[in-house]
Amino acid sequence: GVGHVDLQQFKTTFDELDKELIKEHPPLPQYSSPGLRRLQVIFSHRYLTLLGNVLALANVTSICIILVLNSEKSTTERDNYQVSNLCFILYYLFEMVVKIFAFGWRGYLSYKSNMFDGLLTLLLLVLQVSIFITSGLPDSYWDPATRGVMSLWEMVRLVNLLIVFRFLRIIPNIKIMALVASTLLDLVKNLRAFAGVLVVVYYVFAVFGIWLFEGAIKPPPEMSVPSNTSTKNITSNYSMECGTYEQLGYWPNNFDDFAAAIILLYDVMIVNNWQAFLEAYSRYTTEWSKLYFLCWWLTSSVMWVNLFVALILENFIYKWDRSHSCSVTDVEKI
């Protein structure tokens, strides 16, 4: 009858509501020449990206081979084969130019992978040209220790590093890797509320810590004195046993001010020997201080870690369920 919705319509409605808005890319530029239109079809095809991935792998492989060949040579005998790197970089530049031709500036920049490639390609080109300008012709002798803003060896290492880093462009083209990468990126967005709660709880525990334990532990008057004979009588609670607060030199970690309290709470959260703080404050104050540190440990090291893992799993499972019927490009957009 009127107003009746069956189960299938109900599921379809909520499936549509669950879909996220996928960003639309700008339309391709229109060329009047048939030859330019044919070139546009060729350069906008995904095979060009696949060819770029293959050459990026070949570039990384060549760098690994060169490093192995040079490992047994002295600095002056090394050949860095900068011409091969230049050839690869020129291809990267060619790929960037033809994609701009095929998609237009707005279309090219609408893809995050193109922005990543373009930025690294320009950096690599500038660095490679700087190497050749500094060292002269590729086949001439050059001193790798020569320094300007950067030494030649540093520039070569940076070029190799950027080439390897550029190889990450393959991630969007492998479905499972694209899924994991998009999960991690979305996790950063979803951590804002989580980080806000973390800051509030840090603030509350730091304030309570200052209120309860301010001035409870006083460092020795002369901390530089190696002998502990003069410091033994400062307080009957002082201990220099191995692994204690005093023996480890944790004097700056206290509740005497807000910054020190934050650092102490951070140490208790991540440092394995957090029990040194618990034992020290129980000696200098009362056994009830252990309750404060136990509450903080349960909140930070137990509850937050589990919540963080649960957030990762929930985000990954959500994307995994949605990716079964998606292509590689769609997964990148999820």
PECORFEN-V932161 format. One record per helix or strand. SS is the DSSP state (helix for helix, strand for strand). FROM is the first residue (numbers start at 1). TO is the last residue. If there is no record, write none. Layout:
ss=SS from=FROM to=TO
ss=SS from=FROM to=TO
This chain:
ss=helix from=7 to=18
ss=helix from=34 to=43
ss=helix from=46 to=70
ss=helix from=82 to=109
ss=helix from=112 to=135
ss=strand from=147 to=147
ss=strand from=151 to=151
ss=helix from=152 to=173
ss=helix from=175 to=213
ss=helix from=258 to=270
ss=helix from=275 to=284
ss=helix from=289 to=323
ss=helix from=328 to=333
